[in-house]
């Protein structure tokens, strides 16, 4: 029996990266459900990406809209403080979203990237093991753990996108895709280290750890920048009349967009019935997949204006040409879960936020 279901409410929930896209969605959900929510966030995103990456606006929004949320201005790299926090609060559920999220930025700050993504994750896993090993621990990983391996899947070029050419690949990339013997970017490598460690704490120690390899996570509360947050950043550029830069692949590279609320719904399902050490791909799937060109077309129709853009023929190192998350495994384990927010719904939410 899941220990969380046998506990009296409210639970104590720790959310790292609580001012970010997925973290803030989790804060709102668990606060709304009557749980005590503790958020760890020190706005490193501003340090990584400058003023556009600043998440303080989202923190202030959470402070105004929640009732039981406690903000902790802390750094997950600080091992003693993390352990102290775990001992003091004894969390029932940990949702770990804090990260250095850009594979382009990582090459400039290699040590910081590894310390945040890999060491920070181990700090949290070990604190959880020492204090509350029965807790559920959810780790937000990334599809970049696969490196360039997805680019080896045979593709065909269509008028507005690249797509898989074999019928067996129609649903997208599965969890058995190779993660080694490929270039990842330093970000992909640091997240892979964290991903494997999270699996190990689940499998070796039998802890309720779930690993979610995200596709393009998006939503209207994203502090998006050019180096991270593709769809939200594209929408902001389009709405402001600035110029968007397309890097390689004719703008036909494909991503599967998943709204933060659907990500959170998957976390809720896992929390109710955790599978220790399990790995799941989590994105918008085939139904929410679109190329840059196709996204631009949708946004242009929504805003009733052309998007200014420039094309750079050189693609980003380690970039996926076509990436669609195969959701079959997660759906087989959790049949009540499905994508509720379509790509058009996501863009409509972004439009409402701009208004």
N, C-alpha and C positions, 0 to 999 in steps of 0.2 A: 504493500500500500504506500502511495506517495505520502511522505511525511508532511508535505505542505497541506494536503487535504485534511490531515488529522489534527492540524494545529488550529487553535482558536484565532480568529481574526482580532486585531489586524496583524498582518505579517510585517516584518521589517525588511525593506527592500533597499539594496544598494545599487545605484546606477552610476557608472563612470562615464564621463563624456556627457553629463546630464544636460548641458546647454546646447549640445549638438542635435542633429536631425533625429536620429533614432533614440538617443538618450532622452530628449525632451518629450518625444511621443510616449516613451515608457513612464516618465515622471507623471505626465498628465493622466495616463490610464490608471496606474496603480494608486495615485492620489484620489482619483474619482471613485475607485473601488473601495476606498476607506482604509488603505494601508498606510503605514508610516514610511515615507520615502526619503532616503538620504542620497544626495547627488554630489559626486566628486567631479569638480571641473575647475581648472585654473586658467581657462581661456588661452591655452597654448596655440590655438588656431590663429589668433591674431599675430603671435610671434612667427608662426610658419608662413602666413599668407598676407600679413599687413591688415590695414583697416577693414578691407572688404571681408576678411575672414573672421572679424570680431563677432563673438557670440553673446556679448553682454546684453544686447537687446532681447535675446531669447530668454536669458536668465531673468530679466526684469518681467518679461511676459509671464513666466512660470510663477514668479513671486506674486503676481497679481491674480492669477487664475487658479492657484492651488490652495489647499487648506492645511495639509500635513507635510509639506515639503521642507526639508532642511538642506540648505546649500552648504557644502564643505569646500572651502577654498584650499584644495590639497592637490599634491602631485603624486601620481601612482608610482613614480620612480623612487619615492621616499619610503623605503621598506619598513623602517621602524614605525612611522606614522600610520602606514596602512595596517600593520599588525595591531597597533594600538586601537585603531578605529574598529577593527573586527572584534577585538576583545571587549571593547566598551559596548558595542551595539548588538553583537551576535545576530548577524543577518540570516534570514530564512531564504532569501533569493538574491543573487548577484547577477546583474546584467552589465557586462563589460563591453562598452562601446568606445572608450577613450582610445585614441590612436593618432599617430602621424599618418594621414590618409593618402598622401600623394606620391606616386612612383616617380614623378618628375622632380619633386622637391627633395626626395630622399638622397639623391646623389650629392646634394650640397651640404647635407647635415647627416652624414652616414652614422656617426656615433649617437647623436640624439635620436635619430630614427630607430636604431636598434634598442636603445635604452627605453624609449617609450613603448614601442610595439612588442618587443620580446621580453625584456627584463621587467617592465611594468606588469605584463601579464603574469609572469611567474610569481612576482610579488603577491599579486592578488590570489592566485591559485594556492600558494603555500599558506597564506594567511587563512584562507578558507579551510584548508586541510587541517591546520593546527587548531582552529577554534570551532568551526561548525562544519565538519566533513559531511554531514547529512544534508546540507543546503543544496539547492539547485543553482548551478553556475552556468550562465549562458555567455558564450564568447562570440562576438561579432568578428568573424574572419572575412576573407575576401576571395574572389575568384582569381586574384593575382597569384595565389599559391600555385596555380597551374602553369605559371610562366607563359611561354609561347606555345606550349603543347596544343592548346585548342586550334592554333593556326595550322596544325598538321592535318586537321579534318578536311577532307576534300570539299572544295567550294565551287559554286557556279556564280557567274556574274549576271545579275538581272538589271533592268534599266535604272532602278533607284537603290539597289542594295546588293550586298553579297549574301548568299544563303548556302546552306548545306546541300550537297549534291546527292548524297546517299539517303534513301528512305529511312535507314536505321538511325540516322542522326537527326531526324526531323525535330524531335523534342528537345534537342540541345545537348549540352555537356553534362556527363554523368560524374558522380563522385569517384569513380575508378579511373578518371583521367590521370595521366602521369604527372607527378609534381616535381620530379628531378630530371637531370640531364636536359635542362632547358634554361634559357635566360629568363629571369624574373623581374628585373630591376631590384635595387636594394630594398625598396619598400616591400616588394613581393617576397623577398628572402626573409626579412625580419618578421613579416606576418606568418610566413611558413613556419619559422621557428616557434612562434607563439601558438600556432595552430597545432603543431605536433605535440608540444608540451601540454596543451589543453586536453588533447586526446589521451595522453599518457596519464594525466591525473584522473581521467575518467576510467580508463582501462586498468591501469596498474593499481590504483588505490580504490577503485570501485565508486568513485564520486559521481554525483549526478551532473556531469558536465556535458553540455551540448555545444557543438561547433557549427556555426552557420556561415557558409561561404557566400557572401553577398555578391549579387550582380550589380546593376546600377540602382543604388538606393536613392530615393528622391522624395521630394515633397515641398510644400510651400514654406516650410520653416527651415530651409537649408541656407546656411551662410556660404553660398557657392562662390567659387573663384575659378579662374581659368585652369588652374592646376588640379582642381577637384570639384566635382558636382556638375557633371556635364549638362543635364537637362535644365536644371534650375539656372545655371549660368547662361546657357543659350537663351532661355526665356528673358532673363534680365537684360542681356545685351540687346535682344530684339526690341524689348519694350522701351529701352532708353535711346534707341537709334544709333548705338555704337556699332563697331565693326567686329564680327565674329571671325575667328581664324579656324579653318579646317586643316588638320594635319594629315595629309596622305590618304591613300585608298579611295580617292575620288569622292570622298564624303559618303561613301556607301557602307562604311563600317557599321555594324549592327550591335545594339545593346538591348537588353531586356529591362525595362523600367519597372520598379516596384515601389509603391508608396509606403511611407514609413508606418502607416496604420496596418498594412498587410504584413509587414515585417513583425510588428508587435503582436499581431494575432497569432503568428507562428510561434513566437516566444511563449505566449500564454498556453498554447496547446502542449508544447514541450514541458512546461512547468507542471502541468497537470499529470503528465505521465512520462517522466524523463527516461531516456535510453542512454545510460552512462557511456561517455566517450564516443558517441555517434556523431557523424559528420553529415551535414545536409547542404546541398546547393540551394540558395534562396534568392530568386530574382523574379522578374515579371513573367518569365516563361515565354513560350511561343506567342501567346495572345497579346502580350505587351511589348513585343520586340519591334524595333524600328531602327532605321539607319539615321545618320545625321541629316541627310537630304529629306527623308520622310518626316522627321521631327520638325525641320525648318518649314516644310510645306504646311504642316498642321498649325504651327505657331503663326505663320503668315496669314492663314485663313482666319485664325482666331482674332488676331490684332488688326486685320485688314490693312497690312502694310508689308512691304518687302523688307527682308533682312539683308543688311549690308554685310558682306563677308569677303574674306580673302582666302586664297588657297595656297598652302605650302606643300610642295610635293613630297617632302620628307616626313614619313610617319614617325610618331613617337616610339622610342625604343621600348620593346616589350608590349606594344599595344596589340590588342586582339582585333582581328579583322571582322570576325563574326562571333559573337558570344551570346548564346541563349542558355539559360539555366534549365536543365532537365529537373522538373519538380516531382518526378514520379516517386522517388524514394520517400520524400517527406509526406507526400499525399498518401502513400501506402501505409505509413506509420500513423498518420493523423488524418483520417479521411474526412473529418469535419471541416478542415481548413481548405480555403480556396482564395484565389485572387478576387477581391471585391472592387478594387479601384482600377478602372481601365486607364489606358494611356490618355484618352480624351478627358476622363475625369480628373486626372492629375493636372493636366494643362489648364483645365477650368478652375481648379483650386489655386493654381499659380496666378491666373488672371484676377481672381477675386482678391488675392493678397496684394496685387499691384494696385488695385483700385483704391 
